[in-house]
Amino acid sequence: MSSQQPGRLPASVYRRRRIMVGLGVLAVIVVIVLLVVRPGSASDGDKKPGGHPSDSSTPSSSETTGTDPSAACDPAVVTVTPVTDKDSYAAGETPMISMKIKNSGAVACTFDVGTDAQLYEIVSGSDPIWNSRDCQSEPAPLDQVLEPGKELTTTPFAWDRTRSSKDSCQADRPQVTAGGATYRLSVSLGEAKSASDVAFLLY
């Protein structure tokens, strides 16, 4: 007896199989594309830590009023405040000093907040003790847009507890009197001057 060979399936069956295989491959490709290219993934990756969310969520004064933030600030609207990191310092402790800068006006404007414009002065009673201009090296300008009501703080730096003068910058200067002595720090930024000073004690 001869074995019976199975007959070929109709052509329509093969077409359906090819269509099903093609649809399966297409579905796999679509899934891969959706996993690799997700809506919004590029913008999420571009976000950097330490940004200013208020810039995007709250329009600045220059946007709402139509003013030009590159216009120079009137020094009368720039408020500067002296800052020390402590009220008193034990023997051997070094005071860290800085200043706060605030635009007290109603519109954004530009002001030089660089080291060329910053001035720090320390006195004891009526005796001038230290001036940041005496031995300053390489002062540099820095034009900064000041938004109304927002406060900036300069980078704190150390006062070495010595008396300054232009002719003693390279000298080994002795420490000022301590033992509970009171010193006062005042600051200015260009023509903007602090309305009051801040007192601190040295031990």
Contact map, one row per residue, 1 for C-alpha under 8 A:
11100000000000000000000000000000000000000000000000000000000000000000000000000000000000000000000000000000000000000000000000000000000000000000000000000000000000000000000000000000000000000000000000000000000
11110000000000000000000000000000000000000000000000000000000000000000000000000000000000000000000000000000000000000000000000000000000000000000000000000000000000000000000000000000000000000000000000000000000
11111000000000000000000000000000000000000000000000000000000000000000000000000000000000000000000000000000000000000000000000000000000000000000000000000000000000000000000000000000000000000000000000000000000
01111100000000000000000000000000000000000000000000000000000000000000000000000000000000000000000000000000000000000000000000000000000000000000000000000000000000000000000000000000000000000000000000000000000
00111110000000000000000000000000000000000000000000000000000000000000000000000000000000000000000000000000000000000000000000000000000000000000000000000000000000000000000000000000000000000000000000000000000
00011111000000000000000000000000000000000000000000000000000000000000000000000000000000000000000000000000000000000000000000000000000000000000000000000000000000000000000000000000000000000000000000000000000
00001111100000000000000000000000000000000000000000000000000000000000000000000000000000000000000000000000000000000000000000000000000000000000000000000000000000000000000000000000000000000000000000000000000
00000111110000000000000000000000000000000000000000000000000000000000000000000000000000000000000000000000000000000000000000000000000000000000000000000000000000000000000000000000000000000000000000000000000
00000011111011000000000000000000000000000000000000000000000000000000000000000000000000000000000000000000000000000000000000000000000000000000000000000000000000000000000000000000000000000000000000000000000
00000001111111000000000000000000000000000000000000000000000000000000000000000000000000000000000000000000000000000000000000000000000000000000000000000000000000000000000000000000000000000000000000000000000
00000000111111100000000000000000000000000000000000000000000000000000000000000000000000000000000000000000000000000000000000000000000000000000000000000000000000000000000000000000000000000000000000000000000
00000000011111110000000000000000000000000000000000000000000000000000000000000000000000000000000000000000000000000000000000000000000000000000000000000000000000000000000000000000000000000000000000000000000
00000000111111111000000000000000000000000000000000000000000000000000000000000000000000000000000000000000000000000000000000000000000000000000000000000000000000000000000000000000000000000000000000000000000
00000000111111111100000000000000000000000000000000000000000000000000000000000000000000000000000000000000000000000000000000000000000000000000000000000000000000000000000000000000000000000000000000000000000
00000000001111111110000000000000000000000000000000000000000000000000000000000000000000000000000000000000000000000000000000000000000000000000000000000000000000000000000000000000000000000000000000000000000
00000000000111111111000000000000000000000000000000000000000000000000000000000000000000000000000000000000000000000000000000000000000000000000000000000000000000000000000000000000000000000000000000000000000
00000000000011111111100000000000000000000000000000000000000000000000000000000000000000000000000000000000000000000000000000000000000000000000000000000000000000000000000000000000000000000000000000000000000
00000000000001111111110000000000000000000000000000000000000000000000000000000000000000000000000000000000000000000000000000000000000000000000000000000000000000000000000000000000000000000000000000000000000
00000000000000111111111000000000000000000000000000000000000000000000000000000000000000000000000000000000000000000000000000000000000000000000000000000000000000000000000000000000000000000000000000000000000
00000000000000011111111100000000000000000000000000000000000000000000000000000000000000000000000000000000000000000000000000000000000000000000000000000000000000000000000000000000000000000000000000000000000
00000000000000001111111110000000000000000000000000000000000000000000000000000000000000000000000000000000000000000000000000000000000000000000000000000000000000000000000000000000000000000000000000000000000
00000000000000000111111111000000000000000000000000000000000000000000000000000000000000000000000000000000000000000000000000000000000000000000000000000000000000000000000000000000000000000000000000000000000
00000000000000000011111111100000000000000000000000000000000000000000000000000000000000000000000000000000000000000000000000000000000000000000000000000000000000000000000000000000000000000000000000000000000
00000000000000000001111111110000000000000000000000000000000000000000000000000000000000000000000000000000000000000000000000000000000000000000000000000000000000000000000000000000000000000000000000000000000
00000000000000000000111111111000000000000000000000000000000000000000000000000000000000000000000000000000000000000000000000000000000000000000000000000000000000000000000000000000000000000000000000000000000
00000000000000000000011111111100000000000000000000000000000000000000000000000000000000000000000000000000000000000000000000000000000000000000000000000000000000000000000000000000000000000000000000000000000
00000000000000000000001111111110000000000000000000000000000000000000000000000000000000000000000000000000000000000000000000000000000000000000000000000000000000000000000000000000000000000000000000000000000
00000000000000000000000111111111000000000000000000000000000000000000000000000000000000000000000000000000000000000000000000000000000000000000000000000000000000000000000000000000000000000000000000000000000
00000000000000000000000011111111100000000000000000000000000000000000000000000000000000000000000000000000000000000000000000000000000000000000000000000000000000000000000000000000000000000000000000000000000
00000000000000000000000001111111110000000000000000000000000000000000000000000000000000000000000000000000000000000000000000000000000000000000000000000000000000000000000000000000000000000000000000000000000
00000000000000000000000000111111111000000000000000000000000000000000000000000000000000000000000000000000000000000000000000000000000000000000000000000000000000000000000000000000000000000000000000000000000
00000000000000000000000000011111111100000000000000000000000000000000000000000000000000000000000000000000000000000000000000000000000000000000000000000000000000000000000000000000000000000000000000000000000
00000000000000000000000000001111111110000000000000000000000000000000000000000000000000000000000000000000000000000000000000000000000000000000000000000000000000000000000000000000000000000000000000000000000
00000000000000000000000000000111111111000000000000000000000000000000000000000000000000000000000000000000000000000000000000000000000000000000000000000000000000000000000000000000000000000000000000000000000
00000000000000000000000000000011111111000000000000000000000000000000000000000000000000000000000000000000000000000000000000000000000000000000000000000000000000000000000000000000000000000000000000000000000
00000000000000000000000000000001111111000000000000000000000000000000000000000000000000000000000000000000000000000000000000000000000000000000000000000000000000000000000000000000000000000000000000000000000
00000000000000000000000000000000111111101000000000000000000000000000000000000000000000000000000000000000000000000000000000000000000000000000000000000000000000000000000000000000000000000000000000000000000
00000000000000000000000000000000011111111000000000000000000000000000000000000000000000000000000000000000000000000000000000000000000000000000000000000000000000000000000000000000000000000000000000000000000
00000000000000000000000000000000000011111100000000000000000000000000000000000000000000000000000000000000000000000000000000000000000000000000000000000000000000000000000000000000000000000000000000000000000
00000000000000000000000000000000000001111111000000000000000000000000000000000000000000000000000000000000000000000000000000000000000000000000000000000000000000000000000000000000000000000000000000000000000
00000000000000000000000000000000000011111111100000000000000000000000000000000000000000000000000000000000000000000000000000000000000000000000000000000000000000000000000000000000000000000000000000000000000
00000000000000000000000000000000000000111111110000000000000000000000000000000000000000000000000000000000000000000000000000000000000000000000000000000000000000000000000000000000000000000000000000000000000
00000000000000000000000000000000000000011111111000000000000000000000000000000000000000000000000000000000000000000000000000000000000000000000000000000000000000000000000000000000000000000000000000000000000
00000000000000000000000000000000000000011111111000000000000000000000000000000000000000000000000000000000000000000000000000000000000000000000000000000000000000000000000000000000000000000000000000000000000
00000000000000000000000000000000000000001111111000000000000000000000000000000000000000000000000000000000000000000000000000000000000000000000000000000000000000000000000000000000000000000000000000000000000
00000000000000000000000000000000000000000111111100000000000000000000000000000000000000000000000000000000000000000000000000000000000000000000000000000000000000000000000000000000000000000000000000000000000
00000000000000000000000000000000000000000011111110000000000000000000000000000000000000000000000000000000000000000000000000000000000000000000000000000000000000000000000000000000000000000000000000000000000
00000000000000000000000000000000000000000000011111100000000000000000000000000000000000000000000000000000000000000000000000000000000000000000000000000000000000000000000000000000000000000000000000000000000
00000000000000000000000000000000000000000000001111100000000000000000000000000000000000000000000000000000000000000000000000000000000000000000000000000000000000000000000000000000000000000000000000000000000
00000000000000000000000000000000000000000000000111110000000000000000000000000000000000000000000000000000000000000000000000000000000000000000000000000000000000000000000000000000000000000000000000000000000
00000000000000000000000000000000000000000000000111111000000000000000000000000000000000000000000000000000000000000000000000000000000000000000000000000000000000000000000000000000000000000000000000000000000
00000000000000000000000000000000000000000000000001111111000000000000000000000000000000000000000000000000000000000000000000000000000000000000000000000000000000000000000000000000000000000000000000000000000
00000000000000000000000000000000000000000000000000111111100000000000000000000000000000000000000000000000000000000000000000000000000000000000000000000000000000000000000000000000000000000000000000000000000
00000000000000000000000000000000000000000000000000011111111000000000000000000000000000000000000000000000000000000000000000000000000000000000000000000000000000000000000000000000000000000000000000000000000
00000000000000000000000000000000000000000000000000011111111100000000000000000000000000000000000000000000000000000000000000000000000000000000000000000000000000000000000000000000000000000000000000000000000
00000000000000000000000000000000000000000000000000011111111000000000000000000000000000000000000000000000000000000000000000000000000000000000000000000000000000000000000000000000000000000000000000000000000
00000000000000000000000000000000000000000000000000001111111000000000000000000000000000000000000000000000000000000000000000000000000000000000000000000000000000000000000000000000000000000000000000000000000
00000000000000000000000000000000000000000000000000000111111100000000000000000000000000000000000000000000000000000000000000000000000000000000000000000000000000000000000000000000000000000000000000000000000
00000000000000000000000000000000000000000000000000000111111110110000000000000000000000000000000000000000000000000000000000000000000000000000000000000000000000000000000000000000000000000000000000000000000
00000000000000000000000000000000000000000000000000000010011111110000000000000000000000000000000000000000000100000000000000000000000000000000000000100000000000000000000000000000000000000000000000000000000
00000000000000000000000000000000000000000000000000000000001111111110000000000000000000000000000000000000011100000000000000000000000000000000000000110000000000000000000000000000000000000000000000000000000
00000000000000000000000000000000000000000000000000000000000111111111100000000000000000000000000000000000001100000000000000000000000000000000000000000000000000000000000000000000000000000000000000000000000
00000000000000000000000000000000000000000000000000000000001111111110000000000000000000000000000000000000000000000000000000000000000000000000000000000000000000000000000000000000000000000000000000000000000
00000000000000000000000000000000000000000000000000000000001111111100000000000000000000000000000000000000000000000000000000000000000000000000000000000000000000000000000000000000000000000000000000000000000
00000000000000000000000000000000000000000000000000000000000011111110000000000000000000000000000000000000001000000000000000000000000000000000000000000000000000000000000000000000000000000000000000000000000
00000000000000000000000000000000000000000000000000000000000011111111000000000000000000000000000000000000000000000000000000000000000000000000000000000000000000000000000000000000000000000000000000000000000
00000000000000000000000000000000000000000000000000000000000011101111100000000000000000000000000000000000001100000000000000000000000000000000000000000000000000000000000000000000000000000000000000000000000
00000000000000000000000000000000000000000000000000000000000001000111111000000000000000000000000000000000000110000000000000000000000000000000000000000000000000000000000000000000000000000000000000000000000
00000000000000000000000000000000000000000000000000000000000001000011111100000000000000000000000000000000001111000000000000000000000000000000000010000000000000000000000000000000000000000000000000000000000
00000000000000000000000000000000000000000000000000000000000000000001111100000000000000000000000000000000000011000000000000000000000000000000000010000000000000000000000000000000000000000000000000000000000
00000000000000000000000000000000000000000000000000000000000000000001111110000000000000000000000000000000000011000000000000000000000000000000000000000000000000000000000000000000000000000000000000000000000
00000000000000000000000000000000000000000000000000000000000000000000111111000000000000000000000000000000000011100000000000000000000000000000000000000000000000000000000000000000000000000000000000000000000
00000000000000000000000000000000000000000000000000000000000000000000001111101100000000000000000000000000000011100000000000000000000000000000000000000000000000000000000000000000000000000000000000000000000
00000000000000000000000000000000000000000000000000000000000000000000000111111100000000000000000000000000000000000000000000000000000000000000000000000000000000000000000000000000000000000000000000000000000
00000000000000000000000000000000000000000000000000000000000000000000000011111100000000000000000000000000000000000000000000000000000000000000000000000000000000000000000000000000000000000000011100000000000
00000000000000000000000000000000000000000000000000000000000000000000000001111110000000000000000000000000000000000000000000000000000000000000000000000000000000000000000000000000000000000000000100000000000
00000000000000000000000000000000000000000000000000000000000000000000000011111110000000000000000000000011100000000000000000000000000000000000000000000000000000000000000000000000000000000000000000000000000
00000000000000000000000000000000000000000000000000000000000000000000000011111111000000000000000000001111100000000000000000000000000000000000000000000000000000000000000000000000000000000000000100000000000
00000000000000000000000000000000000000000000000000000000000000000000000000011111100000000000000000011111000000000000000000000000000000000000000000000000000000000000000000000000000000000000000111000000000
00000000000000000000000000000000000000000000000000000000000000000000000000000111110000000000000000111100000000000000000000000000000000000000000000000000000000000000000000000000000000000011100111100000000
00000000000000000000000000000000000000000000000000000000000000000000000000000011111000000000000000111000000000000000000000000000000000000000000000000000000000000000000000000000000000000110000001111000000
00000000000000000000000000000000000000000000000000000000000000000000000000000001111100000000000011110000000000000000000000000000000000000000000000000000000000000000000000000000000000001110000001001100000
00000000000000000000000000000000000000000000000000000000000000000000000000000000111110000000000011110000000000000000000000000000000000000000000000000000000000000000000000000000000000001000000000000100000
00000000000000000000000000000000000000000000000000000000000000000000000000000000011111100000001111000000000000000000000000000000000000000000000000000000000000000000000000000000000000000000000000000101000
00000000000000000000000000000000000000000000000000000000000000000000000000000000001111100000001110000000000000000000000000000000000000000000000000000000000000000000000000000000000000000000000000000000000
00000000000000000000000000000000000000000000000000000000000000000000000000000000000111111000001000000000000000000000000000000000000000000000000000000000000000000000000000000000000000000000000000000001000
00000000000000000000000000000000000000000000000000000000000000000000000000000000000111111000000000000000000000000000000000000000000000000000000000000000000000000000000000000000000000000000000000000011100
00000000000000000000000000000000000000000000000000000000000000000000000000000000000001111100000000000000000000000000000000000000000000000000000000000000000000000000000000000000000000000000000000000001111
00000000000000000000000000000000000000000000000000000000000000000000000000000000000001111111111000000000000000000000000000000000000000000000000000000000000000000000000000000000000000000000000000000001111
00000000000000000000000000000000000000000000000000000000000000000000000000000000000000011111100000000000000000000000000000000000000000000000000000000000000000000000000000000000000000000000000000000000011
00000000000000000000000000000000000000000000000000000000000000000000000000000000000000001111100000000000000000000000000000000000000000000000000000000000000000000000000000000000010000000000000000000000011
00000000000000000000000000000000000000000000000000000000000000000000000000000000000000001111110000000000000000000000000000000000000000000000000000000000000000000000000000000000000000000000000000000000000
00000000000000000000000000000000000000000000000000000000000000000000000000000000000000001111111000000000000000000000000000000000000000000000000000000000000000000000000000000000000000000000000000000000000
00000000000000000000000000000000000000000000000000000000000000000000000000000000000000001001111100000000000000000000000000000000000000000000000000000000000001111000000000000000000000000000000000000000000
00000000000000000000000000000000000000000000000000000000000000000000000000000000000111001000111110000000000000000000000000000000000000000000000000000000000001111000000000000000000000000000000000000000000
00000000000000000000000000000000000000000000000000000000000000000000000000000000000110000000011111000000000000000000000000000000000000000000000000000000000111100000000000000000000000000000000000000000000
00000000000000000000000000000000000000000000000000000000000000000000000000000000011110000000001111100000000000000000000000000000000000000000000000000000000111100000000000000000000000000000000000000000000
00000000000000000000000000000000000000000000000000000000000000000000000000000000011100000000000111110000000000000000000000000000000000000000000000000000111110000000000000000000000000000000000000000000000
00000000000000000000000000000000000000000000000000000000000000000000000000000001111000000000000011111000000000000000000000000000000000000000000000000000110100000000000000000000000000000010000000000000000
00000000000000000000000000000000000000000000000000000000000000000000000000000011111000000000000001111100000000000000000000000000000000000000000000000011110000000000000000000000000000000000000000000000000
00000000000000000000000000000000000000000000000000000000000000000000000000000111100000000000000000111110000000000000000000000000000000000000000000000011110000000000000000000000000000000000000000000000000
00000000000000000000000000000000000000000000000000000000000000000000000000000111000000000000000000011111000000000000000000000000000000000000000001011111000000000000000000000000000000000000000000000000000
00000000000000000000000000000000000000000000000000000000000000000000000000001110000000000000000000001111100100000000000000000000000000000000000001111110000000000000000000000000000000000000000000000000000
00000000000000000000000000000000000000000000000000000000000000000000000000001110000000000000000000000111110000000000000000000000000000000000000000011000000000000000000000000000000000000000000000000000000
00000000000000000000000000000000000000000000000000000000000000000000000000001100000000000000000000000011111100000000000000000000000000000000000000011000000000000000000000000000000000000000000000000000000
00000000000000000000000000000000000000000000000000000000000010000000000000000000000000000000000000000001111100000000000000000000000000000000000000011000000000000000000000000000000000000000000000000000000
00000000000000000000000000000000000000000000000000000000000011001010100000000000000000000000000000000000111110000000000000000000000000000000000000110000000000000000000000000000000000000000000000000000000
00000000000000000000000000000000000000000000000000000000000111000011100000000000000000000000000000000010111111000000000000000000000000000000000011110000000000000000000000000000000000000000000000000000000
00000000000000000000000000000000000000000000000000000000000000000001111110000000000000000000000000000000001111100000000000000000000000000000000011100000000000000000000000000000000000000000000000000000000
00000000000000000000000000000000000000000000000000000000000000000000111110000000000000000000000000000000000111110000000000000000000000000000001111000000000000000000000000000000000000000000000000000000000
00000000000000000000000000000000000000000000000000000000000000000000000110000000000000000000000000000000000011111000000000000000000000000000001111000000000000000000000000000000000000000000000000000000000
00000000000000000000000000000000000000000000000000000000000000000000000000000000000000000000000000000000000001111100100000000000000000000000111100000000000000000000000000000000000000000000110000000000000
00000000000000000000000000000000000000000000000000000000000000000000000000000000000000000000000000000000000000111111110000000000000000000000111100000000000000000000000000000000000000000000100000000000000
00000000000000000000000000000000000000000000000000000000000000000000000000000000000000000000000000000000000000011111110000000000000000000011111000000000000000000000000000000000000000000000000000000000000
00000000000000000000000000000000000000000000000000000000000000000000000000000000000000000000000000000000000000001111111000000000000000000011110000000000000000000000000000000000000000000000000000000000000
00000000000000000000000000000000000000000000000000000000000000000000000000000000000000000000000000000000000000001111110000000000000000000011100000000000000000000000000000000000000000000000000000000000000
00000000000000000000000000000000000000000000000000000000000000000000000000000000000000000000000000000000000000011111111000000000000000000000100000000000000000000000000000000000000000000001110000000000000
00000000000000000000000000000000000000000000000000000000000000000000000000000000000000000000000000000000000000001111111100000000000000000000000000000000000000000000000000000000000000000011110000000000000
00000000000000000000000000000000000000000000000000000000000000000000000000000000000000000000000000000000000000000010111110000000001110000000000000000000000000000000000000000000000000000011100000000000000
00000000000000000000000000000000000000000000000000000000000000000000000000000000000000000000000000000000000000000000011111000000001110000000000000000000000000000000000000000000000000001111000000000000000
00000000000000000000000000000000000000000000000000000000000000000000000000000000000000000000000000000000000000000000001111100001111100000000000000000000000000000000000000000000000000001110000000000000000
00000000000000000000000000000000000000000000000000000000000000000000000000000000000000000000000000000000000000000000000111110001111000000000000000000000000000000000000000000000000000111100000000000000000
00000000000000000000000000000000000000000000000000000000000000000000000000000000000000000000000000000000000000000000000011111111110000000000000000000000000000000000000000000000000000111000000000000000000
00000000000000000000000000000000000000000000000000000000000000000000000000000000000000000000000000000000000000000000000001111111100000000000000000000000000000000000000000000000000001110000000000000000000
00000000000000000000000000000000000000000000000000000000000000000000000000000000000000000000000000000000000000000000000000111110000000000000000000000000000000000000000000000000000001110000000000000000000
00000000000000000000000000000000000000000000000000000000000000000000000000000000000000000000000000000000000000000000000000111111000000000000000000000000000000000000000000000000000000000000000000000000000
00000000000000000000000000000000000000000000000000000000000000000000000000000000000000000000000000000000000000000000000000111111100000000000000000000000000000000000000000000000000000000000000000000000000
00000000000000000000000000000000000000000000000000000000000000000000000000000000000000000000000000000000000000000000000011110111111000000000000000000000000000000000000000000000000000000000000000000000000
00000000000000000000000000000000000000000000000000000000000000000000000000000000000000000000000000000000000000000000000011110011111000000000000000000000000000000111000000000000000000000000000000000000000
00000000000000000000000000000000000000000000000000000000000000000000000000000000000000000000000000000000000000000000000011100001111100000000000000000000000000000111100000000000000000000000000000000000000
00000000000000000000000000000000000000000000000000000000000000000000000000000000000000000000000000000000000000000000001111000001111111000000000000000000000000000001100000000000000000000000000000000000000
00000000000000000000000000000000000000000000000000000000000000000000000000000000000000000000000000000000000000000000001110000000011111110000000000000000000000000000000000000000000000000000000000000000000
00000000000000000000000000000000000000000000000000000000000000000000000000000000000000000000000000000000000000000000001100000000001111110000000000000000000000000000000000000000000000000000000000000000000
00000000000000000000000000000000000000000000000000000000000000000000000000000000000000000000000000000000000000000000000000000000001111110000000000000000000000000001110010000000000000000000000000000000000
00000000000000000000000000000000000000000000000000000000000000000000000000000000000000000000000000000000000000000000000000000000000111111000000000000000000000000001110010000000000000000000000000000000000
00000000000000000000000000000000000000000000000000000000000000000000000000000000000000000000000000000000000000000000000000000000000111111110000000000000000000000000000000000000000000000000000000000000000
00000000000000000000000000000000000000000000000000000000000000000000000000000000000000000000000000000000000000000000000000000000000000111110000000000000000000000000000000000000000000000000000000000000000
00000000000000000000000000000000000000000000000000000000000000000000000000000000000000000000000000000000000000000000000000000000000000011111000000000000000000000000000000000000000000000000000000000000000
00000000000000000000000000000000000000000000000000000000000000000000000000000000000000000000000000000000000000000111000000000000000000011111100000000000000000000000000000000000000000000000000000000000000
00000000000000000000000000000000000000000000000000000000000000000000000000000000000000000000000000000000000000000111000000000000000000000111110000000000000000000000000000000000000000000000000000000000000
00000000000000000000000000000000000000000000000000000000000000000000000000000000000000000000000000000000000000011111100000000000000000000011111000000000000000000000000000000000000000000000000000000000000
00000000000000000000000000000000000000000000000000000000000000000000000000000000000000000000000000000000000000011110000000000000000000000001111100000000000000000000000000000000000000000000000000000000000
00000000000000000000000000000000000000000000000000000000000000000000000000000000000000000000000000000000000001111100000000000000000000000000111110000000000000000000000000000000000000000000000000000000000
00000000000000000000000000000000000000000000000000000000000000000000000000000000000000000000000000000000000001111000000000000000000000000000011111000000000000000000000000000000000000000000000000000000000
00000000000000000000000000000000000000000000000000000000000000000000110000000000000000000000000000000000000111100000000000000000000000000000001111100000000000000000000000000000000000000000000000000000000
00000000000000000000000000000000000000000000000000000000000000000000000000000000000000000000000000000110000111100000000000000000000000000000000111110100000000000000000000000000000000000000000000000000000
00000000000000000000000000000000000000000000000000000000000110000000000000000000000000000000000000000010001110000000000000000000000000000000000011111100000000000000000000000000000000000000000000000000000
00000000000000000000000000000000000000000000000000000000000010000000000000000000000000000000000000000111111100000000000000000000000000000000000001111100000000000000000000000000000000000000000000000000000
00000000000000000000000000000000000000000000000000000000000000000000000000000000000000000000000000000111110000000000000000000000000000000000000000111110000000000000000000000000000000000000000000000000000
00000000000000000000000000000000000000000000000000000000000000000000000000000000000000000000000000000110000000000000000000000000000000000000000001111111000000000000000000000000000000000000000000000000000
00000000000000000000000000000000000000000000000000000000000000000000000000000000000000000000000000011110000000000000000000000000000000000000000000001111100000000000000000000000000000000000000000000000000
00000000000000000000000000000000000000000000000000000000000000000000000000000000000000000000000000011100000000000000000000000000000000000000000000000111110000000000000000000000000000000000000000000000000
00000000000000000000000000000000000000000000000000000000000000000000000000000000000000000000000001111000000000000000000000000000000000000000000000000011111000000000000000000000000000000000000000000000000
00000000000000000000000000000000000000000000000000000000000000000000000000000000000000000000000001111000000000000000000000000000000000000000000000000001111100000000000000000000000000000000000000000000000
00000000000000000000000000000000000000000000000000000000000000000000000000000000000000000000000001000000000000000000000000000000000000000000000000000000111110000000000000000000000000000000000000000000000
00000000000000000000000000000000000000000000000000000000000000000000000000000000000000000000000111100000000000000000000000000000000000000000000000000000011111000000000000000000000000000000000000000000000
00000000000000000000000000000000000000000000000000000000000000000000000000000000000000000000000111000000000000000000000000000000000000000000000000000000001111100000000000000000000000000000000000000000000
00000000000000000000000000000000000000000000000000000000000000000000000000000000000000000000011110000000000000000000000000000000000000000000000000000000000111110000000000000000000000000000000000000000000
00000000000000000000000000000000000000000000000000000000000000000000000000000000000000000000011110000000000000000000000000000000000000000000000000000000000011111100000000000000000000000000000000000000000
00000000000000000000000000000000000000000000000000000000000000000000000000000000000000000000011000000000000000000000000000000000000000000000000000000000000001111100000000000010000000000000000000000000000
00000000000000000000000000000000000000000000000000000000000000000000000000000000000000000000011000000000000000000000000000000000000000000000000000000000000000111110000000000011000000000000000000000000000
00000000000000000000000000000000000000000000000000000000000000000000000000000000000000000000000000000000000000000000000000000000110000000000000000000000000000111111000000001111000000000000000000000000000
00000000000000000000000000000000000000000000000000000000000000000000000000000000000000000000000000000000000000000000000000000000110000000000000000000000000000001111100000001111000000000000000000000000000
00000000000000000000000000000000000000000000000000000000000000000000000000000000000000000000000000000000000000000000000000000000111001100000000000000000000000000111110110000000000000000000000000000000000
00000000000000000000000000000000000000000000000000000000000000000000000000000000000000000000000000000000000000000000000000000000011001100000000000000000000000000011111110000000000000000000000000000000000
00000000000000000000000000000000000000000000000000000000000000000000000000000000000000000000000000000000000000000000000000000000000001100000000000000000000000000001111110000000000000000000000000000000000
00000000000000000000000000000000000000000000000000000000000000000000000000000000000000000000000000000000000000000000000000000000000000000000000000000000000000000000111111000000000000000000000000000000000
00000000000000000000000000000000000000000000000000000000000000000000000000000000000000000000000000000000000000000000000000000000000000000000000000000000000000000001111111111000000000000000000000000000000
00000000000000000000000000000000000000000000000000000000000000000000000000000000000000000000000000000000000000000000000000000000000001100000000000000000000000000001111111100000000000000000000000000000000
00000000000000000000000000000000000000000000000000000000000000000000000000000000000000000000000000000000000000000000000000000000000000000000000000000000000000000000001111110000000000000000000000000000000
00000000000000000000000000000000000000000000000000000000000000000000000000000000000000000000000000000000000000000000000000000000000000000000000000000000000000000000000111111000000000000000000000000000000
00000000000000000000000000000000000000000000000000000000000000000000000000000000000000000000000000000000000000000000000000000000000000000000000000000000000000000000000101111100000000000000000000000000000
00000000000000000000000000000000000000000000000000000000000000000000000000000000000000000000000000000000000000000000000000000000000000000000000000000000000000000110000100111110000000000000000000000000000
00000000000000000000000000000000000000000000000000000000000000000000000000000000000000000000000000000000000000000000000000000000000000000000000000000000000000000110000000011111000000000000000000000000000
00000000000000000000000000000000000000000000000000000000000000000000000000000000000000000000000000000000000000000000000000000000000000000000000000000000000000011110000000001111100000000000000000000000000
00000000000000000000000000000000000000000000000000000000000000000000000000000000000000000000000000000000000000000000000000000000000000000000000000000000000000001110000000000111110000000000000000000000000
00000000000000000000000000000000000000000000000000000000000000000000000000000000000000000000000000000000000000000000000000000000000000000000000000000000000000000000000000000011111010000000000000000000010
00000000000000000000000000000000000000000000000000000000000000000000000000000000000000000010000000000000000000000000000000000000000000000000000000000000000000000000000000000001111110000000000000000000111
00000000000000000000000000000000000000000000000000000000000000000000000000000000000000000000000000000000000000000000000000000000000000000000000000000000000000000000000000000000111110000000000000000000011
00000000000000000000000000000000000000000000000000000000000000000000000000000000000000000000000000000000000000000000000000000000000000000000000000000000000000000000000000000000011111000000000000000000111
00000000000000000000000000000000000000000000000000000000000000000000000000000000000000000000000000000000000000000000000000000000000000000000000000000000000000000000000000000000111111100000000000000000111
00000000000000000000000000000000000000000000000000000000000000000000000000000000000000000000000000000000000000000000000000011000000000000000000000000000000000000000000000000000000111110000000000000011110
00000000000000000000000000000000000000000000000000000000000000000000000000000000000000000000000000000000000000000000000001111000000000000000000000000000000000000000000000000000000011111000000000000011110
00000000000000000000000000000000000000000000000000000000000000000000000000000000000000000000000000000000000000000000000001111000000000000000000000000000000000000000000000000000000001111100000000001111000
00000000000000000000000000000000000000000000000000000000000000000000000000000000011000000000000000000000000000000000000111100000000000000000000000000000000000000000000000000000000000111110000000001110000
00000000000000000000000000000000000000000000000000000000000000000000000000000000110000000000000000000000000000000000000111000000000000000000000000000000000000000000000000000000000000011111000001011100000
00000000000000000000000000000000000000000000000000000000000000000000000000000001110000000000000000100000000000000000011110000000000000000000000000000000000000000000000000000000000000001111100011001000000
00000000000000000000000000000000000000000000000000000000000000000000000000000001000000000000000000000000000000000000111100000000000000000000000000000000000000000000000000000000000000000111111111000000000
00000000000000000000000000000000000000000000000000000000000000000000000000000001000000000000000000000000000000011000111000000000000000000000000000000000000000000000000000000000000000000011111110000000000
00000000000000000000000000000000000000000000000000000000000000000000000000100000000000000000000000000000000000010000110000000000000000000000000000000000000000000000000000000000000000000001111110000000000
00000000000000000000000000000000000000000000000000000000000000000000000000100000000000000000000000000000000000000000000000000000000000000000000000000000000000000000000000000000000000000001111110000000000
00000000000000000000000000000000000000000000000000000000000000000000000000110111000000000000000000000000000000000000000000000000000000000000000000000000000000000000000000000000000000000001111111000000000
00000000000000000000000000000000000000000000000000000000000000000000000000000011000000000000000000000000000000000000000000000000000000000000000000000000000000000000000000000000000000000011111111100000000
00000000000000000000000000000000000000000000000000000000000000000000000000000011110000000000000000000000000000000000000000000000000000000000000000000000000000000000000000000000000000000111000111111000000
00000000000000000000000000000000000000000000000000000000000000000000000000000001100000000000000000000000000000000000000000000000000000000000000000000000000000000000000000000000000000000000000011111000000
00000000000000000000000000000000000000000000000000000000000000000000000000000000100000000000000000000000000000000000000000000000000000000000000000000000000000000000000000000000000000000100000001111100000
00000000000000000000000000000000000000000000000000000000000000000000000000000000110000000000000000000000000000000000000000000000000000000000000000000000000000000000000000000000000000011110000001111110000
00000000000000000000000000000000000000000000000000000000000000000000000000000000011100000000000000000000000000000000000000000000000000000000000000000000000000000000000000000000000000011100000000011111000
00000000000000000000000000000000000000000000000000000000000000000000000000000000000000100000000000000000000000000000000000000000000000000000000000000000000000000000000000000000000001111000000000001111100
00000000000000000000000000000000000000000000000000000000000000000000000000000000000101111000000000000000000000000000000000000000000000000000000000000000000000000000000000000000000001110000000000000111110
00000000000000000000000000000000000000000000000000000000000000000000000000000000000000111000000000000000000000000000000000000000000000000000000000000000000000000000000000000000010111100000000000000011111
00000000000000000000000000000000000000000000000000000000000000000000000000000000000000011110000000000000000000000000000000000000000000000000000000000000000000000000000000000000111111100000000000000001111
00000000000000000000000000000000000000000000000000000000000000000000000000000000000000011110000000000000000000000000000000000000000000000000000000000000000000000000000000000000011110000000000000000000111
